[in-house]
Amino acid sequence: MVMMTLKGKTILVTGASRGIGEAIAFRYAAAGANIVIVSKDSPEALQDAASKMIAAGGQVLALNIDVTDANALKHAVAEAVERFGCIDVLVNNTSATVFTDVLHTTPEKFDLAISTSVRAAYFLSQACLPHLKKSSNPHIINISPPLNIDPHWFKDHLAFSIAKYAMSHCTLGMAEEFKKEGIAVNSLWPESTIATQTIKDHFSPKVFAGSRWPSIMGDAAYELLSRKCTGQFFTDERLLREAGIIDFSHYAVDPNVPLMQALFVPVDAQMRPVSQDLFLINK
């Protein structure tokens, strides 16, 4: 893995008060970056996450922002630039876990899935664009899946799938549109399920036991900043293997339990797929 300093770089991460977003922000903070946390989590959760990142070596601005509010996103960007003077990297991480089928998805749930993921990513990228243009190594990273358009991924939780794949379409379109500005836009997605509160809340304990810790996504996001590419769709393990990592055992919640395959990735014979019977809440 390439070791690099991010000192003086400002990185805005949505949903960075816990889970994957926190792990990514923490890894960047450990490399010396200025971190902007954008989350509507509780003030206590924001402060706890900020304290960890400051202890790791970063400077932190924690903003209690609802990502579904486009005007609030503009204010968040303005506050970040006022505090740190620039924005070099944007990580669009937030999404709502709407794991319901078509019959049981309300308009409110559908709108939440869209507004927390693709809509937030679209308008936050728009707000950051003037500042990213001024950066020497600007990146947008969308936490969204490879464009593996398989009908299997659209049944059972269509609204969620639409929302996540729409973020990936943002990667495809923005990479092409922003290429002339030198702004890299790529997607990053886990190969296995990640041990987050979402997994605890929506899946059986078997899935959590077969997951990896969010730190693998933090390490992969750190590695991605060293890549000179755009419009690409990476998975965490693939990216880290390309960087020379061969031992992934320390990422496993329980190394003795077979890994659970994440949603939206091609079938891996060495992993157990997440099936509908493993959902705790599917209505």
Protein Blocks (a to p, Z undefined) as FASTA:
>chain_A
ZZddfehiacddehilgcjllmmmmmmmmnopacddddfbdfklmmmmmmmmmmnopacd
dddddfklmklmmmmmmmmmmmnopafbdcdfbdcddfbdfklmcfklmmmmmmmmmmmm
mmmmmmmmmmmmmpmbdcddddddddddcfklmgoilmlmmmmmmmmmmmmmmmmmmmmn
opacdddddfbdcddfklmmmmcfklmmmpccfklmmmmmmmmmmpccehiacdfklmmm
mnopabfklmpmblmbccdddehiacdfkbccddfklpfblZZ
